[in-house]
Amino acid sequence: MAEHPGPDTPPPPHHGPGRPRGPRPVAVVGPTGAGKSAVALAVAHAVDGEIVNVDSMQLYRGMDIGTAKLPPEQREGVPHHLLDVLDVTATASVGTYRPLACAAVEEIMARGRTPVIVGGSMMYYQALVDDWDLPPTDPTVRARWEDELRRLGAPGLHDVLARRDPAAAAVIERHDPRRTVRALEVIELTGRPFAASQPPKDRPPRWGTTVVGLEAGADWLSPRLHDRVMTMMDSGLVGEVVRLRGQGLTRTSTAGQAIGYAQVLDHLDGRLTLDEAVEATVTGTRRYARRQRSWFRRDPRIHWVPADAPDVVTRVLDVLARADRVDPADPGGTGGHEDAGDGPRAGG
């Protein structure tokens, strides 16, 4: 991940109403499909902010439709950092992401603006807001565990993790080979349980970040996720995967294990029909959202706001005002953004 994670060209600093009292970061987190990108964009307008991506798959160039990456023309002039910084052949990891994201946050604050951290990649979020210093990926160790994955399958490798680190296995989905491999790699590199390497959640987030979570109940979120996958397919996800496969995307690469991309690759290789790939993508997306809800709920520092509230943006700004972040008398910048709706390309 050597590429510079620079933003779109930033607008000049704004010093009008809605300016935060200090450029401490804001984070907007929650499950996929909850409308985080739309809310974060409205918040960025209100607090003179710039977006910092914390979605591991949006790091990849060309992975747009299947990651619901907000296209440039819908970013409303708000600079976005750490999007499109990797080729699909590269390996994204927390260890390489964290220093780049930290540098982006601190550079934004140095210019007197507010970082707005947005995304749902759980370990990436924790690495950033808790300064979790995981060891970088070791190609030899990683390759050995990926060989074991091919030999044992995802559930079998998860059983290995359960024997070595029951606490880590309890929070990593059996059908999440990428996180299982990474946990086993970290255990081998550090000589400690993976869970033991995680920082505690009883201390303030780094930089005094205020973290807002979008609460999305299953009854509301589940049909949205189905519709989201259907929209991705209608928008050309299969064609996007075909194009990326020509650039080196494979089923065993980190990028090729992303939900939606993995299933379409299986379809292109004849292992699934298109209908089966779609259904598997819906199922995988719902499973991932459940895990995200459970994981973020364990962080007592998150201020929760209902994602389906018509005034979700106003509620988020109220949280920030109480955190001494936005002038309560004039939150500013919320016009036209009260809806939490997450359109077909609005972020996770």
Wavefront OBJ file of the C-alpha trace (Angstrom):
o trace
v 0.000 0.000 0.000
v 2.726 2.411 -0.987
v 0.499 4.771 -2.943
v -0.157 8.189 -1.446
v -3.634 8.121 0.122
v -4.340 11.722 -0.810
v -7.828 13.137 -1.099
v -9.704 14.716 -3.909
v -8.635 18.362 -4.246
v -9.804 19.946 -0.982
v -11.843 23.127 -0.968
v -10.488 26.118 0.946
v -11.031 26.061 4.718
v -14.484 27.131 5.853
v -14.937 29.188 8.993
v -18.678 29.798 8.973
v -21.489 28.446 11.156
v -21.267 24.778 11.994
v -17.511 24.966 12.481
v -16.430 22.554 15.251
v -14.734 24.022 18.283
v -11.714 21.848 17.548
v -10.879 19.546 14.680
v -11.131 16.317 16.666
v -12.383 13.457 14.514
v -15.896 12.126 14.161
v -16.533 8.481 13.256
v -19.726 7.064 11.725
v -19.909 3.281 12.011
v -22.458 0.482 11.856
v -23.569 -2.408 9.672
v -23.420 -2.453 5.908
v -26.479 -0.919 4.278
v -27.322 1.348 7.225
v -26.652 4.565 5.283
v -23.266 5.510 6.736
v -21.938 7.255 3.625
v -24.952 9.529 3.251
v -24.902 10.453 6.935
v -21.132 10.994 6.950
v -21.372 13.265 3.919
v -23.966 15.427 5.664
v -21.858 15.493 8.825
v -18.782 16.507 6.819
v -20.679 19.506 5.445
v -21.766 20.464 8.963
v -18.369 20.224 10.652
v -16.096 21.390 7.817
v -14.905 17.851 7.429
v -13.126 15.470 5.104
v -13.973 11.773 4.798
v -11.479 9.079 5.837
v -12.457 5.642 4.558
v -12.424 2.688 6.953
v -13.887 0.099 4.562
v -11.162 -2.393 3.661
v -12.596 -3.269 0.239
v -13.072 0.357 -0.831
v -9.290 0.638 -0.736
v -9.239 -1.222 -4.058
v -9.336 0.573 -7.391
v -12.164 -0.581 -9.605
v -14.127 -2.299 -6.834
v -16.931 0.210 -7.009
v -20.329 -1.394 -7.546
v -19.877 -4.315 -5.173
v -18.511 -2.134 -2.357
v -21.154 0.592 -2.794
v -18.353 3.123 -3.175
v -19.671 6.652 -3.507
v -18.679 7.852 -7.004
v -16.819 11.170 -7.285
v -19.795 13.015 -8.752
v -21.852 12.188 -5.643
v -19.255 13.322 -3.099
v -20.530 16.925 -3.195
v -17.053 18.428 -3.171
v -16.099 16.764 0.117
v -12.537 15.356 -0.044
v -12.321 11.589 0.462
v -9.141 9.885 1.681
v -8.038 6.246 1.342
v -10.259 5.278 -1.539
v -8.791 3.585 -4.622
v -5.242 3.218 -3.304
v -4.639 -0.483 -4.087
v -4.622 -2.692 -7.153
v -6.794 -5.795 -6.823
v -3.667 -7.956 -6.777
v -2.424 -6.300 -3.571
v -3.082 -7.556 -0.055
v -4.947 -5.112 2.147
v -4.130 -5.482 5.831
v -4.718 -3.619 9.057
v -0.967 -3.328 9.571
v -0.448 -1.384 6.357
v -3.722 0.564 6.565
v -3.248 2.021 10.050
v -0.217 4.287 9.455
v -1.720 5.663 6.246
v -5.068 6.361 7.900
v -3.418 7.917 10.959
v -1.367 10.169 8.698
v -4.499 11.219 6.802
v -6.382 12.037 10.029
v -3.525 14.074 11.446
v -2.915 15.924 8.184
v -6.592 16.911 8.032
v -6.500 18.160 11.624
v -3.277 20.063 10.959
v -5.171 22.073 8.339
v -7.855 22.915 10.901
v -10.496 20.658 9.399
v -12.397 17.728 10.902
v -11.732 14.114 9.914
v -14.982 12.183 9.430
v -14.080 8.499 9.647
v -16.666 6.267 7.988
v -16.988 2.568 7.320
v -17.767 -0.797 8.803
v -14.525 -2.794 8.663
v -14.276 -3.671 12.310
v -10.580 -4.314 12.859
v -9.620 -1.394 10.607
v -11.814 0.900 12.704
v -10.301 -0.364 15.933
v -6.771 -0.089 14.596
v -7.415 3.561 13.760
v -9.360 4.853 16.770
v -7.494 2.735 19.340
v -4.044 2.907 17.718
v -3.975 -0.894 17.509
v -0.530 -1.762 16.199
v -0.881 -5.174 14.568
v 2.195 -6.689 12.940
v 2.351 -6.337 9.148
v 1.465 -9.347 7.057
v 4.282 -11.881 6.773
v 4.070 -13.407 3.273
v 5.558 -16.739 4.349
v 3.303 -17.167 7.372
v 0.259 -15.937 5.448
v 0.941 -18.366 2.583
v 1.199 -21.277 4.997
v -2.176 -20.513 6.583
v -3.762 -19.962 3.182
v -2.492 -23.410 2.193
v -4.191 -24.761 5.307
v -7.362 -22.928 4.299
v -7.356 -24.644 0.926
v -6.731 -28.004 2.598
v -9.242 -27.726 5.450
v -11.810 -25.260 4.136
v -13.085 -22.240 6.078
v -14.918 -24.185 8.836
v -11.967 -26.522 9.339
v -9.508 -23.652 9.657
v -11.876 -21.944 12.082
v -11.722 -25.104 14.211
v -7.934 -24.671 14.321
v -8.422 -21.093 15.533
v -10.917 -22.267 18.161
v -8.314 -24.620 19.609
v -5.593 -21.960 19.638
v -7.658 -18.949 20.689
v -11.267 -19.668 21.737
v -11.957 -15.997 22.461
v -10.995 -14.969 18.933
v -12.966 -17.830 17.389
v -16.040 -16.716 19.320
v -16.117 -13.359 17.529
v -14.910 -14.422 14.059
v -17.511 -15.999 11.785
v -16.825 -19.616 10.773
v -17.317 -18.654 7.137
v -14.923 -15.672 7.258
v -11.652 -17.195 6.017
v -9.905 -13.849 5.594
v -10.229 -12.892 9.263
v -9.530 -16.447 10.400
v -6.272 -16.540 8.440
v -5.274 -13.122 9.760
v -5.978 -14.108 13.370
v -3.866 -17.258 13.056
v -1.111 -15.240 11.396
v -1.079 -12.689 14.236
v -1.045 -15.459 16.847
v 1.980 -17.014 15.184
v 3.819 -13.705 14.733
v 3.198 -12.364 18.251
v 3.137 -15.569 20.267
v 0.002 -14.299 22.011
v -3.718 -14.935 21.600
v -5.228 -12.698 18.953
v -7.795 -11.340 21.406
v -5.000 -10.410 23.833
v -3.477 -8.104 21.231
v -6.642 -6.000 20.981
v -6.643 -2.742 22.954
v -9.250 -2.316 25.705
v -12.435 -0.383 24.980
v -12.539 1.328 28.374
v -10.272 4.196 27.358
v -11.157 7.215 25.204
v -10.717 6.793 21.454
v -7.597 8.260 19.916
v -7.654 12.029 19.237
v -10.811 12.321 21.366
v -12.853 10.936 18.465
v -16.615 10.990 18.925
v -18.020 7.747 17.532
v -21.621 7.562 16.322
v -23.173 4.225 15.419
v -26.156 3.786 13.119
v -28.442 1.265 14.788
v -30.230 -0.893 12.210
v -32.637 -3.590 13.349
v -32.853 -6.784 11.328
v -36.481 -6.227 10.295
v -35.551 -2.912 8.698
v -32.102 -3.838 7.402
v -32.680 -7.309 5.939
v -34.940 -6.261 3.033
v -32.661 -3.299 2.334
v -29.709 -5.641 1.967
v -31.650 -7.831 -0.449
v -32.585 -4.795 -2.529
v -29.021 -3.508 -2.330
v -27.635 -6.710 -3.831
v -30.286 -6.683 -6.565
v -29.349 -3.098 -7.419
v -25.664 -4.014 -7.581
v -26.417 -6.825 -10.007
v -28.600 -4.534 -12.127
v -25.835 -1.898 -12.071
v -23.298 -4.264 -13.630
v -21.501 -6.125 -10.843
v -20.848 -9.140 -13.074
v -19.239 -6.933 -15.708
v -17.152 -5.203 -13.045
v -15.850 -8.568 -11.814
v -15.070 -9.687 -15.377
v -13.045 -6.505 -15.901
v -11.216 -6.884 -12.578
v -10.442 -10.520 -13.290
v -8.620 -9.270 -16.358
v -6.555 -7.082 -14.006
v -5.576 -10.009 -11.793
v -8.529 -10.504 -9.421
v -8.676 -14.135 -8.289
v -10.776 -16.127 -5.874
v -7.816 -16.558 -3.521
v -6.701 -12.917 -3.467
v -7.764 -10.687 -0.585
v -9.935 -8.589 -2.896
v -11.443 -11.704 -4.451
v -12.778 -12.848 -1.083
v -15.019 -9.797 -0.696
v -18.729 -10.554 -0.461
v -20.283 -10.306 -3.910
v -16.976 -10.552 -5.749
v -16.275 -14.058 -4.441
v -19.721 -15.278 -5.443
v -19.560 -13.743 -8.921
v -16.108 -15.270 -9.437
v -17.577 -18.647 -8.468
v -20.309 -18.077 -11.039
v -17.818 -17.137 -13.753
v -15.815 -20.271 -12.955
v -18.916 -22.456 -13.228
v -19.244 -23.316 -9.541
v -22.496 -21.380 -9.084
v -25.367 -20.385 -11.317
v -26.051 -16.669 -11.428
v -29.137 -17.107 -9.236
v -27.091 -19.088 -6.732
v -24.400 -16.405 -6.725
v -26.997 -13.716 -6.049
v -28.587 -15.697 -3.226
v -25.187 -16.460 -1.697
v -24.313 -12.759 -1.848
v -27.539 -11.797 -0.067
v -26.948 -14.444 2.593
v -23.311 -13.441 3.071
v -24.195 -9.748 3.293
v -26.856 -10.365 5.931
v -24.485 -12.564 7.925
v -21.797 -9.890 7.775
v -24.238 -7.189 8.901
v -25.245 -9.308 11.911
v -21.606 -9.706 12.871
v -20.979 -5.973 12.478
v -23.954 -5.110 14.697
v -22.777 -7.528 17.367
v -19.161 -6.361 17.197
v -19.828 -2.622 17.345
v -22.398 -3.129 20.117
v -19.605 -4.334 22.380
v -17.947 -0.901 22.247
v -19.468 1.187 25.072
v -18.010 4.414 23.673
v -20.311 4.460 20.640
v -23.300 6.828 20.674
v -26.164 5.025 18.915
v -28.691 6.696 16.624
v -31.514 4.835 14.804
v -30.580 4.544 11.139
v -34.228 4.535 10.067
v -35.107 7.801 11.820
v -36.276 10.467 9.331
v -34.114 12.987 11.208
v -31.073 10.736 11.551
v -28.621 13.462 10.491
v -30.066 15.940 12.993
v -29.768 13.325 15.711
v -26.144 12.659 14.827
v -25.385 16.381 14.920
v -27.091 16.582 18.316
v -24.695 13.917 19.572
v -21.768 15.927 18.250
v -23.119 19.122 19.791
v -23.299 17.418 23.162
v -19.701 16.336 22.628
v -18.780 20.026 22.207
v -18.123 19.526 18.529
v -20.719 21.546 16.623
v -22.406 24.832 17.485
v -25.870 23.649 18.647
v -27.444 26.918 17.567
v -26.551 26.353 13.928
v -25.544 22.812 12.952
v -25.482 23.841 9.297
v -25.010 21.766 6.198
v -27.881 19.330 6.781
v -30.252 20.526 4.098
v -31.370 17.695 1.850
v -29.562 15.061 3.920
v -32.117 14.194 6.602
v -32.888 10.875 4.901
v -30.661 8.000 6.046
v -31.309 6.162 2.809
v -28.347 4.267 1.432
v -28.714 4.336 -2.345
v -27.191 1.813 -4.674
v -23.757 3.394 -4.476
v -23.894 5.012 -1.064
v -21.296 3.487 1.167
v -21.656 0.561 3.492
l 1 2 3 4 5 6 7 8 9 10 11 12 13 14 15 16 17 18 19 20 21 22 23 24 25 26 27 28 29 30 31 32 33 34 35 36 37 38 39 40 41 42 43 44 45 46 47 48 49 50 51 52 53 54 55 56 57 58 59 60 61 62 63 64 65 66 67 68 69 70 71 72 73 74 75 76 77 78 79 80 81 82 83 84 85 86 87 88 89 90 91 92 93 94 95 96 97 98 99 100 101 102 103 104 105 106 107 108 109 110 111 112 113 114 115 116 117 118 119 120 121 122 123 124 125 126 127 128 129 130 131 132 133 134 135 136 137 138 139 140 141 142 143 144 145 146 147 148 149 150 151 152 153 154 155 156 157 158 159 160 161 162 163 164 165 166 167 168 169 170 171 172 173 174 175 176 177 178 179 180 181 182 183 184 185 186 187 188 189 190 191 192 193 194 195 196 197 198 199 200 201 202 203 204 205 206 207 208 209 210 211 212 213 214 215 216 217 218 219 220 221 222 223 224 225 226 227 228 229 230 231 232 233 234 235 236 237 238 239 240 241 242 243 244 245 246 247 248 249 250 251 252 253 254 255 256 257 258 259 260 261 262 263 264 265 266 267 268 269 270 271 272 273 274 275 276 277 278 279 280 281 282 283 284 285 286 287 288 289 290 291 292 293 294 295 296 297 298 299 300 301 302 303 304 305 306 307 308 309 310 311 312 313 314 315 316 317 318 319 320 321 322 323 324 325 326 327 328 329 330 331 332 333 334 335 336 337 338 339 340 341 342 343 344 345 346 347 348
